[in-house]
């Protein structure tokens, strides 16, 4: 029997849980600078951090998929381990080769392995009793690989080829979310989508985009003065890129809110105090990093002024 998906978006059962503002602020103060500076200066640390985040976020997404399809994240499935192994393989390829082509080949190889494993598992373990939820789990794995693993893989590729843009992508997520909240709470009157995310407003989105872009531009110029060897763009290019990043980042946050609303959960996990899971925090950068990569590959963005020594 096929699993029953929700026929409508419901109110999360934990929506009224109070937000841990102290934990959220302290965590942001600690994690934010570490990610930005490691992205700009020290690639080995950045690789370790992104590999860990990829594994945890992919696991959180897989649990969310199990909630959507089976009603519980605690129900084990044989594809869970295979999903994590393949996600690690794809992420390692992106980190070690810094090539989207090789990462894509790794993705296709893992997809082939997943299909073969599913066919063998079905033939040996289930025999004549074929369940559609196995097929749905494969689809969930593929969505997680495309969205999370490839998204963070592209961020790693950017960190190798355009360190300024990888730092800027992280800044866009932090600043856009922060300023959208600070502006939207007192001034937000027009809701973007009351059903998906009742606290998000158009005033917050516009304010977070514009002020976040201005703050990012000033921050990157400060880093250019403080860290003399960091690659950089001209202020106007920085502002325009930040503006596009801060804008599209908030729609990644809306997509994550939509998935959690369907699954009737407040957060994708509890790994980050005050923030929820890793997926709750990186959902925006999964939109920003591919955008920045596309801008560099199409020649819309000029080369950085000089390359950071490795």
C-alpha positions as CSV (number, residue, x, y, z in Angstrom):
1,X,0.0,0.0,0.0
2,X,1.3,3.4,-0.9
3,X,2.1,5.7,2.0
4,X,-0.4,8.5,2.6
5,X,1.0,12.0,2.0
6,X,-0.6,15.0,3.8
7,X,-3.5,16.4,1.8
8,X,-2.9,19.9,3.1
9,X,-0.4,21.9,5.0
10,X,-1.0,21.7,8.7
11,X,0.2,23.7,11.7
12,X,3.4,22.3,13.1
13,X,2.8,20.5,16.4
14,X,5.8,22.4,18.0
15,X,5.2,25.8,16.5
16,X,4.5,27.4,19.9
17,X,7.8,26.3,21.4
18,X,9.7,29.4,22.5
19,X,12.9,30.3,20.7
20,X,16.2,30.1,22.5
21,X,17.4,33.6,21.6
22,X,20.5,33.4,23.9
23,X,21.7,30.1,22.4
24,X,20.9,31.4,18.9
25,X,23.0,34.6,19.4
26,X,26.0,32.8,21.0
27,X,26.0,30.1,18.4
28,X,25.9,32.7,15.5
29,X,28.8,34.6,17.1
30,X,30.9,31.5,17.3
31,X,30.0,29.6,14.1
32,X,29.7,32.6,11.7
33,X,33.3,34.0,11.9
34,X,34.8,30.4,11.8
35,X,33.0,29.6,8.6
36,X,33.7,32.9,6.9
37,X,37.4,33.0,7.9
38,X,38.0,29.4,7.1
39,X,36.4,29.9,3.7
40,X,38.6,32.9,3.0
41,X,41.9,31.6,4.4
42,X,42.2,27.9,5.3
43,X,40.8,25.4,2.9
44,X,41.6,22.2,4.9
45,X,39.5,23.4,7.8
46,X,36.7,24.5,5.5
47,X,36.7,21.0,3.9
48,X,36.4,19.3,7.3
49,X,33.6,21.6,8.3
50,X,31.6,21.2,5.1
51,X,32.0,17.5,5.1
52,X,30.6,17.3,8.6
53,X,27.7,19.7,7.8
54,X,26.9,17.8,4.6
55,X,26.7,14.5,6.5
56,X,24.5,15.8,9.2
57,X,22.2,17.9,6.9
58,X,21.7,15.0,4.5
59,X,20.8,12.8,7.5
60,X,18.3,15.4,8.7
61,X,16.8,15.6,5.3
62,X,16.5,11.8,5.1
63,X,14.7,11.8,8.4
64,X,12.4,14.5,7.2
65,X,11.6,12.3,4.1
66,X,10.9,9.4,6.3
67,X,8.5,11.5,8.3
68,X,6.7,12.6,5.1
69,X,6.4,9.0,3.8
70,X,6.1,6.9,6.9
71,X,5.0,9.3,9.6
72,X,8.1,8.7,11.8
73,X,11.8,9.4,11.6
74,X,12.6,6.5,13.9
75,X,11.5,3.9,11.4
76,X,14.7,2.4,10.0
77,X,15.2,1.8,6.3
78,X,18.0,-0.2,4.5
79,X,18.7,2.8,2.3
80,X,19.7,5.0,5.2
81,X,23.3,3.7,5.4
82,X,23.7,3.6,1.6
83,X,22.4,7.1,1.4
84,X,25.1,8.4,3.8
85,X,27.9,6.5,2.1
86,X,27.0,7.8,-1.3
87,X,26.5,11.4,0.0
88,X,30.0,11.2,1.6
89,X,31.5,9.9,-1.7
90,X,30.0,12.8,-3.7
91,X,31.0,15.4,-1.2
92,X,34.6,14.0,-1.0
93,X,34.8,14.2,-4.8
94,X,33.8,17.9,-4.8
95,X,36.3,18.7,-2.0
96,X,39.3,16.9,-3.4
97,X,38.9,17.7,-7.1
98,X,37.1,21.1,-7.0
99,X,35.5,20.1,-10.3
100,X,31.8,20.1,-11.0
101,X,32.4,17.6,-13.9
102,X,34.1,15.0,-11.6
103,X,31.5,15.6,-8.9
104,X,28.7,15.0,-11.5
105,X,30.4,11.7,-12.5
106,X,30.5,10.7,-8.9
107,X,26.8,11.5,-8.5
108,X,25.9,9.4,-11.5
109,X,28.0,6.5,-10.2
110,X,26.3,6.7,-6.8
111,X,22.9,6.8,-8.5
112,X,23.7,3.7,-10.5
113,X,24.9,1.9,-7.3
114,X,21.7,2.9,-5.5
115,X,19.5,1.5,-8.2
116,X,21.5,-1.8,-8.4
117,X,21.4,-2.1,-4.6
118,X,17.6,-1.5,-4.6
119,X,17.0,-4.1,-7.3
120,X,19.2,-6.7,-5.4
121,X,17.6,-5.8,-2.1
122,X,14.1,-6.2,-3.5
123,X,14.9,-9.5,-5.2
124,X,16.7,-11.1,-2.2
125,X,14.8,-9.6,0.8
126,X,11.3,-8.8,-0.3
127,X,10.9,-11.3,-3.2
128,X,7.3,-11.1,-4.3
129,X,6.3,-8.3,-1.9
130,X,7.4,-5.1,-3.5
131,X,6.8,-1.9,-1.5
132,X,6.4,1.5,-3.2
133,X,8.0,3.2,-0.2
134,X,11.4,1.8,-1.3
135,X,11.0,3.7,-4.6
136,X,10.0,6.8,-2.7
137,X,13.1,6.5,-0.5
138,X,15.3,6.4,-3.6
139,X,13.6,9.6,-4.8
140,X,14.2,11.2,-1.4
141,X,17.9,10.2,-1.6
142,X,18.3,11.7,-5.0
143,X,16.6,15.0,-4.0
144,X,18.9,15.2,-1.0
145,X,22.0,14.6,-3.1
146,X,21.0,17.2,-5.7
147,X,19.9,19.8,-3.2
148,X,22.2,19.4,-0.2
149,X,25.3,17.4,-1.3
150,X,25.7,19.0,-4.7
151,X,24.9,22.4,-3.2
152,X,27.6,22.2,-0.6
153,X,29.9,20.6,-3.1
154,X,29.5,23.6,-5.3
155,X,30.3,25.8,-2.3
156,X,33.5,23.9,-1.9
157,X,34.4,24.3,-5.5
158,X,33.8,28.0,-5.2
159,X,36.0,28.1,-2.1
160,X,38.9,26.7,-4.2
161,X,38.4,28.9,-7.3
162,X,36.7,32.0,-5.9
163,X,37.3,32.3,-2.1
164,X,35.7,35.7,-1.9
165,X,32.4,34.4,-3.4
166,X,32.3,31.4,-1.0
167,X,32.7,33.7,2.0
168,X,30.1,36.1,0.5
169,X,27.6,33.2,0.0
170,X,27.9,32.4,3.8
171,X,27.6,36.1,4.6
172,X,24.5,36.4,2.5
173,X,22.7,33.7,4.5
174,X,23.7,35.1,7.9
175,X,23.0,38.7,7.1
176,X,19.8,38.3,5.1
177,X,18.2,36.1,7.8
178,X,19.3,38.4,10.6
179,X,18.2,41.7,9.1
180,X,14.9,40.1,7.7
181,X,14.1,39.1,11.3
182,X,15.1,42.5,12.8
183,X,13.1,44.4,10.3
184,X,10.2,42.0,9.8
185,X,9.3,41.6,13.4
186,X,8.4,45.3,14.2
187,X,7.5,46.4,10.6
188,X,6.2,43.4,8.8
189,X,2.6,43.9,7.9
190,X,2.3,42.0,4.6
191,X,3.0,38.3,4.9
192,X,4.7,36.4,2.1
193,X,2.9,33.1,2.8
194,X,0.9,32.9,6.0
195,X,0.4,29.1,5.5
196,X,4.0,28.2,5.0
197,X,5.8,30.7,7.2
198,X,3.5,33.1,9.1
199,X,6.4,35.2,10.5
200,X,8.0,36.1,7.2
201,X,6.9,39.3,5.6
202,X,7.7,41.3,2.4
203,X,9.0,44.1,4.5
204,X,11.5,41.7,6.1
205,X,12.5,40.2,2.8
206,X,13.1,43.6,1.2
207,X,14.9,45.0,4.3
208,X,17.0,41.9,4.7
209,X,18.0,41.9,1.1
210,X,19.0,45.5,0.8
211,X,20.6,46.1,4.3
212,X,22.2,42.6,4.2
213,X,23.8,43.4,0.8
214,X,25.1,46.8,2.2
215,X,26.4,45.1,5.3
216,X,28.1,42.3,3.3
217,X,29.8,44.8,1.0
218,X,31.2,46.7,4.0
219,X,32.3,43.5,5.7
220,X,34.1,42.2,2.6
221,X,35.8,45.6,2.1
222,X,36.9,45.4,5.7
223,X,38.3,42.0,5.2
224,X,40.1,43.2,2.1
225,X,41.9,45.8,4.3
226,X,42.5,43.5,7.2
227,X,43.5,40.4,5.2
228,X,45.6,42.0,2.4
229,X,45.9,38.8,0.4
230,X,42.2,37.9,0.2
231,X,40.8,37.9,-3.4
232,X,38.3,40.6,-3.9
233,X,35.8,42.3,-6.3
234,X,35.1,46.0,-6.7
235,X,32.5,47.5,-4.3
236,X,29.8,47.8,-7.0
237,X,30.2,44.2,-8.1
238,X,30.2,43.1,-4.4
239,X,27.0,44.9,-3.7
240,X,25.1,43.6,-6.8
241,X,26.2,40.0,-6.1
242,X,25.3,40.4,-2.4
243,X,21.9,41.8,-3.4
244,X,21.1,38.8,-5.6
245,X,22.4,36.4,-3.0
246,X,20.5,37.9,-0.1
247,X,17.3,37.9,-2.2
248,X,17.4,34.3,-3.4
249,X,18.6,33.0,0.0
250,X,15.3,33.8,1.6
251,X,13.4,31.6,-0.9
252,X,15.6,28.6,0.2
253,X,14.5,29.3,3.7
254,X,10.9,29.3,2.5
255,X,11.3,25.9,0.8
256,X,12.7,24.5,4.0
257,X,9.8,25.9,5.9
258,X,7.4,24.3,3.4
259,X,8.9,20.9,3.9
260,X,8.8,21.2,7.7
261,X,5.2,22.4,7.6
262,X,4.2,19.3,5.7
263,X,6.1,17.1,8.1
264,X,4.5,18.9,11.1
265,X,7.9,19.6,12.7
266,X,9.5,22.9,13.8
267,X,13.1,22.1,13.1
268,X,14.9,19.5,11.0
269,X,17.2,18.7,14.0
270,X,18.6,19.8,17.3
271,X,22.3,20.0,16.4
272,X,22.7,23.8,16.7
273,X,21.4,25.4,19.9
274,X,18.8,28.0,19.2
275,X,18.8,27.3,15.5
276,X,17.5,23.7,15.2
277,X,19.3,21.5,12.7
278,X,22.1,22.2,10.2
279,X,19.6,22.0,7.3
280,X,17.6,24.8,8.9
281,X,20.7,27.1,8.6
282,X,22.2,26.1,5.3
283,X,19.0,25.9,3.2
284,X,19.7,29.4,1.9
285,X,23.3,28.8,0.9
286,X,22.2,25.8,-1.1
287,X,20.5,28.3,-3.4
288,X,23.2,31.0,-3.2
289,X,26.3,28.9,-4.0
290,X,24.9,27.5,-7.3
291,X,23.8,31.0,-8.3
292,X,27.3,32.4,-7.7
293,X,28.9,29.4,-9.5
294,X,26.6,30.0,-12.5
295,X,27.6,33.7,-12.6
296,X,31.3,32.8,-12.7
297,X,31.0,30.1,-15.3
298,X,28.9,32.3,-17.6
299,X,31.4,35.2,-17.3
300,X,28.8,37.5,-15.8
301,X,31.3,38.1,-12.9
302,X,34.8,39.2,-13.8
303,X,37.8,37.3,-12.3
304,X,38.9,38.2,-8.8
305,X,41.7,40.7,-8.5
306,X,44.3,38.1,-7.4
307,X,44.4,34.5,-6.1
308,X,44.9,33.6,-2.5
309,X,48.2,31.7,-1.8
310,X,47.7,28.1,-0.9
